[in-house]
Amino acid sequence: MALKNREIHLARRPEGLPAVEDFRLVECPVPDIEDGQVLIRQLYMSVDPAMRPRLTAGYELDHVMAGGALGRIVQSRNGDFAEGDLVRNPLGFREYAIADGRGLAKLAPEPDLPLTAYMSVLGGTGFTAYGGLLEIGKLKDGEQVFVSTAAGAVGSIAAQIAKLKGCYVVGSTGSDEKAAWLRDEAGLDAVINYKTTPIRQGVKAAAPNGLDVYFDNVGGDHLDAALASMNTLGRVAVCGMISGYNQPGSRTAVHNLSNIIYARINIRGFVATDFMHLRPQFETDMRGWLKAGKIKWRETVLDGIAEAPHAMVGLMQGENIGKMLVRLSAE
């Protein structure tokens, strides 16, 4: 009997926050693979803030969406891959995917770590935090650090790496539950719930010695608050601008741009491909930290492809702690 696939298509472009109705679940047959191809049964797919701009301009309407995924090869007509291989791939938002081998990376997981770790702390989000903080932010031991969206997939790892480097670390988040996790488990020195405390006031109070590094996932008022507290020769590593993702064309006022001059602040945006040379060292360091219990991570996992739109909407509304994932099939 022919395999059936279920995919998530973008049905309409969101206006403001995405809604479940912006997406459509589509069932279709899985074609036979050809020479050079493999068939992947997806196990997990990633849902990330960086997907939001692509909903406005990037993803095609009425076409399957793409995203990071981890799957197992169930059929192969490609000599580089065998049935049973686990592969990272960019073909999420579907239960089955056909590929010619390009963009696939084999994974040999360690038995003491769950597969989801390779989608989060040992995956792209962990690597983004590592390189963004150390390569782009030029973090030095013992510095004063602020991380926005500190309970998110990237922010939570960046904040903990800073703690491992002996830094004083302040994080911001949007709920008391997340704030408690950041303080009690992740070990941050101070946490600001920006929904109950004005962020500029919170940063000033939490970082009386100023900031040397700001790891920015938010932009807008968080960036403005950080600039007001940056020390001379401070660095801002810009990973995301989630404050503006749901308001295309909007401009959140940043009033403290002149501080860039007076404090000689370096601001740089980045993507993970800027520091691929760090990947081997990242994997060595992160595996060591995990085995020693020095890094804590959280995941929010929804079950089934039909939940992918809910995962995207929930992510944009801050319902996740740590990495947002969708489980597509049993391991």
Residue pairs with C-beta under 8 A, 6 or more apart in sequence:
2 29
2 30
3 29
3 30
3 96
4 27
4 28
4 29
4 30
5 27
5 28
5 29
5 30
5 94
5 95
5 96
6 25
6 26
6 27
6 94
6 95
6 305
6 306
7 25
7 26
7 27
7 28
7 64
7 93
7 94
7 95
7 305
8 23
8 24
8 25
8 26
8 64
8 65
8 93
8 94
8 305
8 308
8 309
9 23
9 24
9 25
9 26
9 61
9 62
9 63
9 64
9 65
10 22
10 23
10 24
10 55
10 59
10 60
10 61
10 62
10 63
10 65
11 21
11 22
11 23
11 24
11 61
11 62
12 21
12 22
12 61
13 22
13 55
13 56
13 61
14 22
14 55
14 56
14 246
16 246
16 247
17 246
17 313
17 316
17 317
18 52
18 55
18 246
18 309
18 312
18 313
18 316
19 313
20 309
20 310
20 313
22 55
22 309
23 308
23 309
23 312
24 62
25 305
25 306
25 309
26 64
30 39
30 96
30 98
31 98
33 39
33 75
33 76
33 77
33 98
34 77
35 77
36 77
36 78
36 100
36 101
37 77
37 78
37 98
37 99
37 100
37 101
38 73
38 75
38 76
38 77
38 78
38 81
38 98
38 99
38 100
38 101
38 104
39 73
39 74
39 75
39 76
39 96
39 97
39 98
40 69
40 71
40 72
40 73
40 74
40 87
40 89
40 91
40 96
40 97
40 98
40 99
40 104
41 71
41 72
41 73
41 74
41 95
41 96
41 329
42 69
42 70
42 71
42 91
42 92
42 94
42 95
42 96
42 97
42 328
42 329
43 69
43 70
43 71
43 72
43 86
43 115
43 327
43 328
43 329
43 330
43 331
44 69
44 70
44 115
44 116
44 119
44 301
44 325
44 326
44 327
44 328
45 67
45 68
45 69
45 70
45 92
45 93
45 308
45 325
45 326
45 328
46 67
46 68
46 69
46 92
46 119
46 123
46 124
46 323
46 324
46 325
47 67
47 308
47 311
47 312
47 315
47 324
47 325
47 326
48 67
48 68
48 125
48 153
48 315
48 324
49 152
49 217
49 240
49 242
49 245
49 315
49 316
50 240
51 65
51 67
51 312
52 242
52 245
52 246
52 312
52 316
53 245
56 248
59 65
59 66
64 93
64 94
65 92
65 93
66 90
66 91
66 92
66 93
67 90
67 92
67 93
68 88
68 89
68 90
68 92
68 119
68 123
68 124
69 88
69 89
69 90
69 91
69 92
69 97
69 328
70 86
70 87
70 88
70 89
70 107
70 115
70 118
70 119
71 86
71 87
71 89
71 91
71 97
71 328
72 84
72 85
72 86
72 87
73 81
73 82
73 83
73 84
73 85
73 86
73 87
74 83
75 83
76 82
76 83
76 85
78 100
78 101
80 101
81 87
81 101
81 104
81 106
85 106
86 106
86 107
86 108
86 109
86 115
87 104
87 105
87 106
87 107
88 104
88 105
88 107
88 118
88 123
89 97
89 99
89 103
89 104
89 105
90 103
91 97
91 99
91 103
92 326
93 305
93 308
94 305
95 305
95 328
95 329
107 118
109 115
109 118
110 287
112 291
113 122
113 290
115 331
116 299
116 301
116 323
116 325
117 123
117 290
117 297
119 125
119 323
119 325
120 126
120 153
120 297
120 299
120 322
120 323
120 325
121 157
121 286
121 290
121 295
121 297
121 323
122 283
122 286
122 287
122 290
124 272
125 153
125 154
125 157
125 323
126 157
126 282
126 286
127 272
127 278
127 279
127 282
128 154
128 239
128 272
129 154
129 155
129 156
129 157
129 158
129 161
129 215
130 157
130 158
130 161
130 278
130 282
130 285
130 286
131 270
131 272
131 274
131 275
131 278
131 282
132 154
132 158
132 215
132 237
132 239
132 270
132 272
133 139
133 158
133 161
133 162
133 213
133 215
133 237
134 161
134 278
135 270
135 274
135 275
135 278
136 235
136 237
136 268
136 270
136 274
136 275
137 213
137 215
137 235
137 236
137 237
138 213
138 235
138 266
139 145
139 161
139 162
139 165
139 167
139 213
140 165
140 212
141 165
141 166
141 167
142 165
142 166
142 167
142 168
143 162
143 165
143 167
143 168
143 212
143 213
144 167
144 168
144 170
144 207
144 209
144 210
144 211
144 212
144 213
144 231
145 159
145 162
145 167
145 168
145 169
145 170
145 211
145 212
145 213
145 214
145 215
146 169
146 170
146 171
146 172
146 203
146 207
146 211
146 213
146 214
146 215
146 226
146 229
147 155
147 158
147 159
147 162
147 169
147 170
147 171
147 172
147 214
147 215
147 217
148 155
148 171
148 172
148 214
148 215
148 216
148 217
148 218
148 222
148 226
149 155
149 172
149 173
149 217
149 218
149 240
149 242
150 156
150 158
150 159
150 171
150 172
150 173
150 182
150 186
150 188
150 191
151 171
151 173
151 178
151 179
151 181
151 182
151 298
151 321
151 322
152 217
152 320
152 322
153 320
153 322
153 323
153 324
154 217
154 239
154 240
155 171
155 215
155 217
156 182
156 186
156 296
156 297
156 298
156 322
157 295
157 297
158 215
158 239
159 169
159 171
159 182
159 186
159 188
159 215
160 186
160 187
160 294
160 295
160 296
161 295
162 169
162 213
162 215
163 169
163 186
163 187
163 188
163 189
164 289
164 294
164 295
167 213
168 189
168 207
168 209
169 188
169 189
169 190
170 188
170 189
170 190
170 191
170 192
170 203
170 206
170 207
170 211
171 182
171 186
171 188
171 190
171 191
171 192
172 191
172 192
172 193
172 194
172 199
172 202
172 203
172 218
172 222
173 179
173 182
173 191
173 192
173 193
173 194
174 193
174 194
174 195
174 318
175 193
175 195
175 318
176 193
176 196
177 321
178 321
179 191
179 192
179 193
181 298
181 321
182 188
182 191
183 191
185 296
186 296
189 206
190 206
190 207
191 206
192 199
192 202
192 203
192 206
194 202
194 222
199 221
199 222
199 225
200 221
200 224
200 225
200 228
202 225
203 211
203 225
203 226
203 228
203 229
204 225
204 228
204 229
207 229
209 231
210 229
210 230
210 231
210 234
211 226
211 229
211 230
211 231
211 234
212 230
212 231
212 233
212 234
212 235
213 234
213 235
213 236
213 237
214 223
214 226
214 230
214 234
214 235
214 236
214 237
215 237
215 239
216 222
216 223
216 226
216 236
216 237
216 238
216 239
216 240
216 241
217 239
217 240
217 242
218 240
218 241
218 242
218 243
219 238
219 240
219 241
219 242
219 243
219 244
219 252
220 241
220 243
220 244
220 252
220 254
221 243
221 252
222 243
223 236
223 238
223 254
224 253
224 254
224 255
224 256
226 236
227 236
227 254
227 256
227 257
227 259
227 260
227 265
228 256
228 259
230 236
230 259
230 263
230 265
231 263
232 263
232 264
233 263
233 264
233 265
233 266
234 263
234 265
234 266
235 265
235 266
235 267
235 268
236 265
236 266
236 267
236 268
237 268
237 270
238 267
238 268
238 269
238 270
239 269
239 270
243 252
244 250
244 251
244 252
245 316
246 316
259 265
260 267
286 295
289 295
297 322
297 323
298 321
298 322
298 323
299 322
299 323
299 324
299 325
300 314
300 319
300 320
300 321
300 322
300 323
300 324
300 325
301 325
301 326
301 327
302 308
302 310
302 311
302 314
302 324
302 325
302 326
302 327
303 326
303 327
304 326
304 327
304 328
305 326
305 328
307 326
308 326
311 324
311 325
311 326
314 320
314 324
315 324
